[in-house]
Amino acid sequence: MCTVAMSSLFYFFRESLTGFSRNLSTTLGSIITIFLSLLIIGLFCIVGVVVNNVVASVEEQVSITCYVADEASDADIKTVENYITGLDGVESVSFTTKDEAMENFTKSMSSNTDIVGQLDGENPLPASINVDLNEAQEVSSIAEQIAANETFKKICDEPSDPASSLQYGQKTVDKLFSLTNSIRYIGIGLIVLLVVIAFIFISNSVRLAILARKREIEIMRLVGASNGFIRGPFLMEGALHAIIGAGFAIAALEVIHRVALPRISETLPWLPIDVAASTFILVYLLLIVAGLVIGLLGSSFSMRRYLKV
């Protein structure tokens, strides 16, 4: 039984290779389209991981800075600090005096001392209450609660508009999410288009193979060949298209993994673009499965239309 199965598989493989040579241009078009489709799928998987890392890194740095007026009393500042500490989603609260703010600014401008010198010894920077969060998604809600606090309204450096006395990075995160969503939708549309094109190429390739072997198929029917035996070479041909296309896509992604990503990481050391090797392995397995699904479905569709067995 095993010998018969192996013999059948060898026959399917040999006949599928014959189909390659008979319809070389269509076969190449099918393989290239599958390659491009799977490469884009793989790239978006990897880019998705990198973007998630970047977003997580940005979220970790999201905090709220609450600027207070110079004349604010220590008691009122302490009252606001206690209020903020009690809010859900707040991890820690600290206070930065005017002098500390100026010291931090001077350190940050160490490479451009002219800016500090133009202040002529004055300190225009306000004191601030600094709020670190557990969840970056809660930043807007927490900021609204702080701005609505009566004591903060009294001590903030913009009493007419307390919300303007708050500075936080939610807008940066929102823009990042908006950009990634746009990229994701464009990528999905492009992937769908290429998958459809690959499907059509495979269907055409198998259709031509069926037409080229029409007389042979009729003879096989007359001698009692099973439907599975007749269909086998065409399914194998679609599967081979997919496997070859997936192989090229995996090879291209591996070059990106071993060459491009390390260079980008060296150029932009602050950008968290490290992707685990296990992630690439999962993506490669996904591409092989996706390729086989495309190849087998394309072959099945063509056989259903043109191979009446």
C-alpha positions in Angstrom: 0.0 0.0 0.0 2.8 2.4 0.9 4.6 1.5 -2.3 1.5 2.3 -4.4 1.1 5.6 -2.6 4.7 6.6 -3.2 4.5 5.5 -6.8 1.4 7.7 -7.2 3.0 10.7 -5.6 6.1 10.3 -7.8 3.8 10.1 -10.9 1.9 13.3 -9.7 5.2 15.1 -9.2 6.6 14.1 -12.6 3.4 15.1 -14.4 3.3 18.4 -12.6 6.9 19.2 -13.7 5.8 18.4 -17.3 3.0 20.9 -16.9 5.7 23.5 -15.8 7.6 23.1 -19.1 4.4 23.1 -21.2 3.2 26.5 -19.8 6.4 28.1 -18.7 5.3 31.8 -19.0 2.0 31.2 -17.1 3.8 29.1 -14.5 6.4 31.8 -14.0 3.7 34.4 -13.7 1.9 32.3 -11.1 5.1 31.7 -9.0 6.1 35.4 -9.1 2.6 36.5 -8.1 2.5 34.1 -5.2 6.0 35.2 -4.2 5.0 38.9 -4.2 1.7 38.1 -2.3 3.4 36.1 0.4 6.4 38.5 0.6 4.0 41.4 1.3 2.0 39.2 3.8 5.3 38.4 5.6 6.5 42.0 5.5 3.3 43.2 7.1 3.5 40.6 9.8 7.1 41.7 10.7 6.2 45.4 10.4 3.2 44.7 12.6 5.5 43.3 15.3 7.9 46.2 15.0 5.1 48.8 15.1 3.7 47.1 18.2 7.1 47.3 19.9 7.3 51.0 19.0 3.8 51.7 20.2 4.5 49.9 23.5 7.7 51.9 23.9 5.9 55.2 23.3 3.1 54.2 25.7 5.6 53.4 28.4 6.9 57.0 28.1 3.4 58.6 28.1 3.0 60.7 31.3 1.2 63.9 32.3 3.0 67.1 33.3 0.8 69.5 35.4 2.3 73.0 35.4 1.6 75.0 38.5 1.8 78.8 39.2 4.8 80.2 41.0 2.6 81.5 43.8 1.0 78.1 44.5 1.2 77.1 48.1 2.9 73.9 49.3 -0.4 72.8 50.9 -2.4 73.1 47.7 0.3 71.3 45.7 0.2 68.5 48.2 -3.6 68.3 48.1 -3.5 68.0 44.3 -0.7 65.3 44.5 -2.8 63.3 46.9 -5.8 63.6 44.7 -3.9 62.5 41.6 -2.3 59.6 43.5 -5.8 58.3 44.3 -6.9 58.2 40.6 -7.2 54.8 38.9 -4.4 54.2 36.4 -1.9 56.4 38.2 1.4 54.7 39.0 3.3 57.5 40.7 3.3 61.2 41.3 6.4 63.5 41.8 7.0 67.2 42.0 9.6 69.3 40.1 10.4 72.7 41.5 11.3 75.7 39.3 14.9 75.3 40.1 14.9 71.6 39.3 13.1 72.4 36.0 15.8 74.9 35.1 18.5 72.5 36.0 17.0 69.8 33.8 16.6 72.2 31.0 20.2 73.4 31.3 21.4 69.7 31.1 19.3 69.0 28.1 20.8 72.1 26.4 24.4 71.3 27.2 25.2 71.1 23.5 23.6 74.5 22.8 24.5 76.8 25.7 23.6 80.0 23.8 19.9 79.3 24.4 20.5 79.1 28.2 22.7 82.2 28.1 19.9 84.3 26.4 17.8 83.8 29.6 20.1 86.3 31.4 19.8 84.3 34.7 16.0 84.4 34.7 14.0 81.2 35.2 10.8 81.3 33.1 10.0 77.6 33.7 7.1 76.7 36.0 7.1 74.1 38.7 5.2 70.9 37.8 3.5 67.8 39.1 4.6 64.8 37.1 2.3 61.8 36.7 3.4 58.4 35.6 0.6 56.0 34.4 -0.1 52.3 34.5 -2.1 52.4 31.3 -1.3 54.9 28.5 -4.8 54.5 27.2 -6.2 56.1 30.3 -4.2 59.3 29.9 -7.1 61.4 28.5 -9.5 60.4 31.2 -6.9 61.1 33.9 -6.0 64.5 32.4 -9.7 65.5 32.3 -10.1 64.5 36.0 -7.1 66.6 37.0 -8.2 69.6 34.9 -11.6 69.4 36.7 -10.2 69.4 40.2 -11.0 72.6 42.0 -7.6 72.9 43.8 -5.7 72.3 40.6 -7.8 75.1 38.9 -6.6 77.4 41.6 -2.9 76.6 41.4 -2.4 75.9 37.7 -0.3 78.3 35.7 -3.3 79.0 33.3 -6.4 79.4 35.6 -8.6 80.6 32.7 -8.0 77.2 30.9 -6.7 74.5 33.3 -6.5 71.9 30.5 -3.8 74.0 28.8 -1.7 73.6 32.0 -1.5 69.9 31.2 1.0 68.3 28.8 0.8 64.7 27.8 1.7 62.5 24.8 -1.7 61.0 23.9 -1.8 62.9 20.6 1.5 61.3 19.6 0.1 57.8 20.4 -3.2 58.6 18.6 -1.3 59.8 15.5 0.9 56.6 15.6 -2.2 54.4 15.8 -3.9 56.3 13.0 -0.8 55.9 10.8 -0.5 52.2 11.5 -4.2 51.6 10.9 -3.9 53.4 7.5 -0.9 51.3 6.6 -2.7 48.1 7.7 -5.7 48.8 5.5 -3.6 49.6 2.5 -1.6 46.4 3.1 -4.7 44.3 3.4 -6.1 45.7 0.2 -2.8 45.0 -1.6 -2.6 41.5 -0.2 -6.1 40.7 -1.3 -5.4 42.0 -4.8 -2.2 40.0 -5.2 -3.9 36.8 -3.8 -6.7 37.1 -6.3 -4.1 37.6 -9.1 -2.1 34.6 -7.9 -5.4 32.6 -7.8 -6.2 33.5 -11.4 -2.6 32.7 -12.6 -2.7 29.3 -10.9 -6.2 28.6 -12.3 -5.0 29.5 -15.8 -1.9 27.4 -15.5 -3.8 24.3 -14.4 -6.5 25.0 -17.1 -3.8 25.0 -19.8 -2.3 21.8 -18.4 -5.8 20.2 -18.5 -6.3 21.2 -22.1 -2.8 20.0 -23.1 -3.5 16.6 -21.6 -7.1 16.3 -22.7 -6.6 13.2 -24.9 -4.5 11.5 -22.2 -7.2 12.2 -19.6 -9.9 10.7 -21.9 -7.8 7.5 -22.2 -7.3 7.4 -18.5 -11.1 7.6 -18.0 -11.6 4.7 -20.5 -9.2 2.4 -18.6 -10.9 3.1 -15.3 -8.5 5.6 -13.6 -10.0 7.0 -10.4 -10.9 10.7 -10.2 -8.2 11.2 -7.5 -5.6 9.7 -9.8 -6.6 12.0 -12.6 -6.8 15.1 -10.4 -3.6 14.4 -8.5 -1.0 15.9 -11.0 -3.0 19.2 -11.3 -3.3 19.6 -7.5 0.5 18.8 -7.2 1.2 21.5 -9.9 -0.7 24.2 -7.9 1.0 23.1 -4.7 4.4 23.3 -6.3 3.7 26.8 -7.6 2.8 27.7 -4.0 5.8 26.1 -2.4 8.3 27.6 -4.8 6.7 31.1 -4.4 6.7 30.7 -0.6 10.4 29.6 -0.7 11.3 32.8 -2.6 9.3 34.9 -0.1 11.0 33.2 2.9 14.4 33.7 1.3 13.7 37.4 0.8 12.5 37.8 4.4 15.5 35.9 5.7 17.8 38.5 3.9 15.8 41.2 5.6 16.1 39.4 9.0 19.9 38.9 8.8 21.0 42.0 6.8 18.5 44.8 6.7 17.2 44.8 10.3 20.6 44.7 12.0 21.7 47.7 9.8 18.5 49.6 10.6 19.0 48.8 14.3 22.6 50.2 14.2 21.5 53.3 12.4 18.5 53.9 14.7 19.5 52.5 18.1 16.6 54.2 19.8 14.0 52.4 17.7 12.9 49.1 19.2 12.8 47.0 16.1 14.2 43.7 17.5 12.1 40.8 16.2 12.7 37.4 17.8 13.8 34.5 15.6 10.8 32.5 16.7 8.6 35.2 15.2 10.2 34.8 11.9 9.8 31.0 12.1 6.1 31.4 12.8 5.8 33.9 9.8 7.5 31.4 7.6 5.2 28.6 8.6 2.2 30.9 8.0 3.5 31.7 4.5 3.9 28.1 3.6 0.4 27.3 4.7 -1.1 30.4 3.0 0.8 29.5 -0.2 -0.5 25.9 -0.2 -4.1 27.1 0.4 -3.8 29.6 -2.5 -2.3 26.9 -4.7 -4.7 24.1 -3.9 -7.8 26.4 -4.1 -6.7 27.7 -7.5 -6.1 24.2 -8.8 -9.4 23.0 -7.4 -11.3 25.9 -8.9 -9.8 25.3 -12.4 -10.4 21.5 -12.2 -14.0 22.1 -11.2 -14.6 24.2 -14.3 -12.5 22.4 -16.9 -12.0 18.8 -15.6 -15.3 16.9 -15.6 -14.3 13.9 -13.4 
